[in-house]
Amino acid sequence: MAIGWAGDNAVNEQIDATVKDGVRRVRSRLPAGPSLSHCESCGGEIPGARRAAIPGVRLCVACQAERDRDEAKFSGYNRRGSKDSQLR
């Protein structure tokens, strides 16, 4: 059942587009090119198994974990303005 100008499947199409954009954004941030043998941040050796598992890896496990923690602090999502935060 269409409401106003929106098509019958408009909500599902919007959800699909949002998911596809998110996947595209994450894939664009994946490392590319040859892997480094030493971490570009601390200079420590990057294990061969890590280099084989992640093509284009540039950081050792410790530095990558630190970067991931720093990036997780800012998600870009405004929880104060979201409906979920108002319901709690």
C-alpha positions, 0 to 999 in steps of 0.5 A, spaced: 500 500 500 503 506 497 502 512 502 503 519 498 508 519 493 512 513 496 512 507 492 510 500 495 517 498 497 520 505 498 522 503 505 526 497 503 529 500 498 532 505 502 534 500 507 538 496 502 541 503 499 543 505 506 546 498 507 550 498 500 553 505 502 555 502 508 559 496 505 562 500 500 564 505 505 568 500 509 571 496 503 574 503 500 577 503 507 581 497 506 588 497 505 591 496 498 597 494 494 603 490 497 603 489 505 609 492 509 614 488 512 614 493 518 609 497 521 609 504 519 607 507 526 612 503 530 617 500 526 615 493 529 615 487 524 609 485 521 608 477 522 608 474 515 601 470 517 598 477 518 601 480 511 598 474 508 591 474 511 590 482 509 593 484 503 596 491 503 597 491 511 601 497 514 600 496 521 602 491 526 596 488 530 598 492 536 598 499 532 592 497 528 588 495 535 590 502 538 587 505 531 581 501 532 580 504 539 581 511 537 576 510 531 571 507 535 571 513 540 567 517 535 562 513 531 559 519 527 552 518 530 549 523 534 546 518 540 543 524 543 538 526 537 536 519 536 530 516 538 533 510 541 536 514 546 530 518 548 526 511 549 531 509 555 
